[in-house]
Amino acid sequence: MKRRERSEPYPLSTRASKMYAHEMTDEDHVRLLDALDNHSGMVVLSGYACPLYDSRLKHWDRLTRQAQAERGQAREEVLWLNPKAAQKTLFCEAGIS
């Protein structure tokens, strides 16, 4: 069975070290954020706070919640919701704020 290599979608600035065979560059993240921002449907993006995401998605709703990351370390997870997704109440009803 061929082993699948994983890509890491989180910006390096939010992690302690490189951990995957395929890492996204900051330019890759900019292209991803541009594509998501131009998407006509609902988008919910999960990650960790970082200046790149916070500045590019400042017009999106931003929700936070405590989560466990690598090695069980406590981290604050961020959900960015584009305007179409923010119109829905699913996340508010789930108690995520």
C-alpha positions, -999 to 999 in steps of 0.1 A, spaced: 0 0 0 14 34 -10 18 58 20 1 91 15 21 121 24 2 149 41 3 186 33 2 210 62 -23 238 57 -14 259 88 10 288 83 45 280 98 42 310 120 14 292 140 35 260 146 67 251 165 84 234 135 81 219 100 65 185 103 53 175 69 68 165 35 48 193 18 46 227 34 26 256 21 45 289 17 30 322 27 23 328 -10 4 295 -11 -17 308 19 -23 341 2 -36 322 -29 -58 300 -7 -73 330 11 -79 348 -21 -97 318 -36 -118 313 -4 -126 350 -2 -138 350 -38 -159 318 -34 -196 325 -40 -208 300 -13 -204 296 24 -169 291 37 -158 281 72 -120 280 77 -104 265 108 -69 273 121 -49 293 145 -47 331 148 -19 346 128 -14 381 113 -17 368 77 -51 352 82 -64 379 106 -55 407 82 -67 391 50 -100 379 66 -107 409 88 -141 414 71 -151 378 80 -167 368 113 -141 353 137 -150 328 164 -126 313 189 -126 282 211 -101 264 233 -88 232 216 -60 207 219 -32 207 194 0 187 189 10 167 219 -22 176 237 -11 213 240 -39 237 247 -44 262 219 -70 287 208 -87 275 176 -101 301 153 -130 297 129 -133 324 102 -167 325 86 -173 344 53 -203 367 52 -226 340 37 -217 314 64 -220 341 91 -256 346 82 -264 310 94 -269 304 131 -254 269 132 -223 280 151 -242 302 175 -266 274 183 -236 251 190 -223 275 216 -192 284 197 -182 320 202 
